[in-house]
Amino acid sequence: MRTAMLAGGTGEWEITAVRPVAGPGLDAAARLRVVDAALADHMAGAWRLDGIASNIRYATAREAADLRAVQEGLGRPAARRAVLIPIAKSPQWWALAQDERRHIFEETSHHTAIGMDYLPAVARKLYHCRDLGQPFDFLTWFEFAPEHESAFDALLLRLRATREWTYVEREVEVRLSRP
Amino acid sequence: MRTAMLAGGTGEWEITAVRPVAGPGLDAAARLRVVDAALADHMAGAWRLDGIASNIRYATAREAADLRAVQEGLGRPAARRAVLIPIAKSPQWWALAQDERRHIFEETSHHTAIGMDYLPAVARKLYHCRDLGQPFDFLTWFEFAPEHESAFDALLLRLRATREWTYVEREVEVRLSRP
């Protein structure tokens, strides 16, 4: 299913901050909603990003099973904070072969392993959009209880310090809150 | 770039056969054109399939280099035959982890290695469409000179005999010709 992140005047999530991390940012807006893209076509908004929850691209069967055993889904009542981080990687990244990207992703940068350290507190969902002709390659979505915000910040710092992140050429951090 | 395969009354390629191999086929049509999808929105047709030439999903750096050294591009004047084969794989395939799919793709089914045997005679291009909400996961496009048609037929038989192909649940063969 194609999902739309629609920023504007209405939506379940209040946008508390929009921070450009690399490259151009996104316009400020009051609220954000996450909807089926087919419905979003008739909704007005300040900006809209679409993505698709697609198949696994790097995780091995063992890693996927480890993740499934620990992670929790989105929508937990206690998860009143969320962060949307749209990311675009460089042409150099996409020109790499599958084994080279996997090597940087996990064997060098320990992307899955770092994320595991913050489970189940930080729930995570990845939407792909590179093939949709969107300005970003991925929309990453994180959800957690307010008391886990500092743990989430630590997770972000660790991921941004990896070799994988040297291939990120655009990144925006959209902080969200719901009561 | 998003590419559209548009079947109808006009186009560079004459459609000489439409053969359902697995699952529902596609309607018969006289001709086919391959165009930028943005242009196709204003064109009428019997059917239309869209895909995107995306990044490498399985090949290693070594395999990709081996392919680049031998393969030739589309559009060679002698390549007066083409075959469009749209393919959809089963949910079981897409539920596999990356290492499991790679294992079946190459280590078990020798997909890249089989294709290498027919280079440079059979030029090949892969378009991804699973994430575009299309009825197929891939559009595979092959181009060759008329004298290499039997070699291409042998290539098809070998691929369809692989374990990878047990995951194919829809496949249509569209044979094309140009003067």
Interface residues (C-beta under 8 A of the other chain):
Chain A: R2 I52 S54 N55 I56 R57 Y58 A59 T60 A61 E63 A64 W94 A95 L96 A97 Q98 D99 E100 R102 H128 R130 D131 L132 G133
Chain B: R2 I52 S54 N55 I56 R57 Y58 A59 T60 A61 E63 A64 W94 A95 L96 A97 Q98 D99 E100 R102 H128 R130 D131 L132 G133
